[in-house]
Amino acid sequence: KSYWIRKGSAFSTAVARQETELTPEMIATGSWRQRPFKPYNFSALGLPPACGHLHPLLKVRSQLRQIFLEMG
């Protein structure tokens, strides 16, 4: 197999950084109209929260439950 690779209409040697946030300064100056923005993925899943623990009484209750289950 062979492939032909040609430069397209959007070819550039410089990497253009796309904006990810719209700031109040951009809105005030109107510079947001000329800047390329990264498309937002609405179907992407968020990161799970890295916080949250069981209440100490719930821990004790689950330990006691496990002990009684092992005893029969």
Rosetta blueprint (number, residue, H / E / L):
1 K L
2 S L
3 Y L
4 W L
5 I L
6 R L
7 K L
8 G L
9 S L
10 A L
11 F L
12 S L
13 T L
14 A L
15 V L
16 A L
17 R L
18 Q L
19 E E
20 T L
21 E L
22 L L
23 T L
24 P H
25 E H
26 M H
27 I H
28 A H
29 T H
30 G L
31 S H
32 W H
33 R H
34 Q L
35 R L
36 P L
37 F E
38 K L
39 P L
40 Y L
41 N L
42 F L
43 S L
44 A L
45 L L
46 G L
47 L L
48 P L
49 P L
50 A L
51 C L
52 G L
53 H L
54 L L
55 H L
56 P H
57 L H
58 L H
59 K H
60 V H
61 R H
62 S H
63 Q H
64 L H
65 R H
66 Q H
67 I H
68 F H
69 L H
70 E H
71 M H
72 G L
